[in-house]
Amino acid sequence: MQSADEYLKKTESAVRKLFEGVESYIAILKADPMPGFVTSYTDDSDLQDQYEAWANKNRNLIAASMQVQRNFIAESFAQATLCGSILQVAAKALECYSDNTEVPAEWALHIKPDSKAAPFCVGRLVRGVPVGLVIYAARNQHTHFDDSALREPNLSVFERLATNHGYSSSEPFRDPAFDLGNPGVTSLASNVTALVGWRSYDAYERDMRKLLNV
C-alpha cells in the first residue's frame, strides 16, 4: 500500500466488523435489569432496614442482574481480543505511515528519536499521554499479556493512565482498569479503547486520520 489513506480504506471493512463484535458484547451489559436503590434515612439502622426491604422486594431483578454481569465477565477476554485487534490495525498504521520523529521532553528519558516508539508520540493527550503512545502501549500489553516484563515506555504509559485519573481520594489511588499489577485483568485492550473513546468505527477513523494527517 502506498499511503495511509489507502491503508485505512483497505482495512475499513475488517475494522468495522471488529467494532460490531465489540458492540455485541457491550449489548450484554445494556440488557442489565438492575434496579436502583434511592432513599432518605435518619440513621445507619434506618438505611439498613430500608435497603433490606428494597433488596427483598427486588430479589429476582437483582439475581437477573448478577447473571447478566457474570455472562459479560465470561466474555470479557473475547471482547478484549477484538479490541486488541483494533489496536493492532491502528498501531500498524502508525508504524508504517507516521513520519513523527519529535519526542516530548517528558518522554525523552524512555524514548529516543530513532526508536520504534517515536512515531507514536502524536495526538491528543489522554490522561497526559499522547493517544498514539496509548495505542502503542495497549497493543503491546495485549500482545504480551503473559509477559511479566513489559518494557519502557509501556510501563510509564500505564503508570500515567493508572494515576493521572483526576479522581479525588484521601489516599493515593490507582485506577484498577489500567493498573498492570491488577491480577483481575488479563488484557487492558478493552479498557483502553473505551478510555480513548473508540466504541465505533467513526470515532476510530477520526482519530486515525488526525494521527496520520490524512
Steps between C-alpha positions, in 0.01 A plus 500: 500500500627843405336727756332525838172587330515179294582298813197639683272431205625144450462414870167680549266205446701278736519764774129572468428132560728508805302791644175317429635207698603723790151654506341154512679435830417843642135427416510225764545764770247736344239233571580520872165528687657622827261737685632802685482554874414860594382606843525747787579384850545619856789278614702195391250258651216661307707483178574131553133419564391683186770334291407151622133567419594626153732203437230255605241665274741502203681171561401354161625804311820504703560131424437563130742794505771291664456236230534763226824622659633143525416447133693814407801409712508157337536673162730782611818348358322429171404868484856602591627282215294700250618827656859375482452436129377858452807627683723283282354646179543852641855436619604357165371812327713719724803273456475525123372851438577730793791729414533640852851512648439752779489361851337715773750603767316306771550178301863557396629279781318197358473571126779584256422685174607197294316241712192301401288702741586845358243490215232444766570825689209675331141596563278641770589436862321226691577531871814686399613243241494556121227272364750347257709379793188367669432293187863381496505390863153344497579298186821376661334412829225306326744316275728414793241465779681187619834683527566642846795705374329764287761761409516878471334716386205263551546497877501878527196533273293274722639662815361832380169351390463338843590811700401805290131425542385815676298310760498662842608274785645541846750224419710441184281313256592296192228450240468120489385511136854603397711358782746243363513349848128426507471118498134520399572635151691299240478733201447874533401542134127543563558746785737706287277516192216615729725763661600651165138495384530226241162332517412561136682492168431869441674601825795277413529642148486862619793439733701301247464763227619770741792284617604424143423846356266364232 
